[in-house]
Amino acid sequence: MPVPCTTAWVESPLQLLGALEHAALTVDERDQPLAIVPRAGDTQLERTAAHVHDRGLPQAAAIGIERRLMPWHRFAAGAEWLVGDAFSGLVQARLARAVPDRLVLVDDGAITRRLARLLGAGEPLLRPARAAADGPNGLRRALASSTMRTLRALAAEGRLDVTTYLPPADPAVASLLELGARVRHHRFAWTREHGLAARDVPEGRRIVLGTAAVADGLIEADEQSGLVRRLAREQRLAYLPHRREPEWFLRALARERHVEVVPAAVPVELALAGALRPLDVVSRPSSAIETLSVVLEGTGSSVRLADPAPVAP
């Protein structure tokens, strides 16, 4: 029996915001409600789900109980699905067993560009690190190849939708349209309306965004803390952590002079959305630079890369 609603599976806070932006954008064209199921186990995602539930969801949207695994009975063949990560192993495993009547993809940052490129080239949908590590005959690569073929087929049949913050002129959008996907664009309007307006950020402080690069082993902790110390010598800082930064690292930063670590209860897009004053935001390379540029549009804020010059310990 078909599931009587569209079910969304989101695995990160930004995917959740993407699902809500899609719900707000399509409220007048949907003939069935949107049931959003967040993946359990991510504290920030769970807090974000609770926050947006309390602040009021878009019409005909609801947030369900968090699940550790994708509830396969909700993602049945012939139903309408919404997912935030086409590179997810859970999503790819389900697509190998069941094909939706319509699949909606929402952003999880700038990786949407990689998705468009790989789909256009007919290559397996693997994240960069996985593509480098996985052997050509690995199960993960087989799933990634199967997902690529399924998404290309859905697009060719007019059954693949993408809702994105990327502008219409972005080459990734042109690539998706060429495949046959329907692309919608949002400017984080719902997020701005329901954001925290930087209320937890002390006025007069430059905002430094945290990074997952330390937890992922891409940079050393000393390198990140050195950057923060250098910036703090220039101006007092508010450090907004990435949700996966280790607690020991954040406690060490909080002891630095002129640095205040602001708890990462919700993603930075929601924490700063609706700001009524110009914000000065710096970050290492991150999708957040792009998303925040959209979220803070019209506020006079500056969102830029941190100076890449070497930092002293």
BELNORSUL-V171381 format. One record per backbone hydrogen bond with DSSP energy under -0.5 kcal/mol. NH is the residue of the N-H (numbers start at 1). CO is the residue of the C=O. If there is no record, write none. Layout:
{{NH;CO} {NH;CO}}
This chain:
{{5;3} {6;33} {7;80} {8;35} {9;82} {10;8} {10;37} {16;12} {17;13} {18;14} {19;15} {20;16} {21;17} {22;18} {23;19} {24;20} {25;21} {26;22} {27;24} {29;26} {30;26} {34;60} {35;6} {35;33} {36;34} {36;62} {37;8} {37;35} {38;36} {39;10} {40;67} {42;39} {43;41} {46;42} {47;43} {48;44} {49;45} {50;46} {51;47} {52;48} {53;49} {54;50} {55;51} {56;52} {61;58} {62;34} {64;36} {64;62} {67;38} {72;70} {74;71} {75;71} {76;74} {78;99} {79;76} {81;79} {81;102} {82;7} {83;104} {84;9} {88;85} {92;88} {93;89} {94;90} {95;91} {96;92} {97;94} {98;94} {101;79} {102;79} {103;159} {104;81} {105;161} {106;83} {107;163} {108;109} {112;109} {113;110} {114;110} {115;111} {116;112} {117;113} {118;114} {119;115} {120;116} {121;117} {122;118} {122;119} {123;118} {125;144} {126;124} {131;127} {132;128} {133;129} {134;130} {138;135} {142;138} {143;139} {144;140} {145;141} {146;142} {147;143} {148;144} {149;145} {150;146} {151;147} {152;148} {153;149} {154;150} {155;151} {156;152} {157;153} {158;155} {159;154} {161;103} {162;182} {163;105} {164;162} {164;184} {170;167} {173;170} {174;170} {175;171} {176;172} {177;173} {178;174} {179;175} {180;176} {180;177} {181;176} {182;160} {183;181} {184;162} {186;164} {192;188} {193;189} {194;190} {195;191} {195;192} {196;270} {197;273} {198;271} {199;196} {201;198} {202;200} {205;202} {206;236} {207;280} {208;206} {208;238} {209;207} {209;282} {210;240} {216;212} {217;214} {218;213} {219;213} {223;220} {224;220} {225;221} {226;222} {227;223} {228;224} {229;225} {230;226} {231;227} {232;228} {233;229} {234;230} {234;231} {235;231} {237;258} {238;206} {239;260} {240;208} {240;238} {241;239} {241;262} {245;242} {250;246} {251;247} {252;248} {253;249} {254;250} {255;251} {255;252} {256;253} {259;256} {260;237} {261;259} {262;239} {262;260} {263;261} {265;263} {270;267} {271;267} {272;268} {273;269} {275;272} {281;279} {281;302} {282;207} {283;304} {289;286} {290;286} {290;287} {291;287} {292;288} {293;289} {294;290} {295;291} {296;292} {297;294} {299;296} {301;296} {302;279} {304;281} {306;283}}
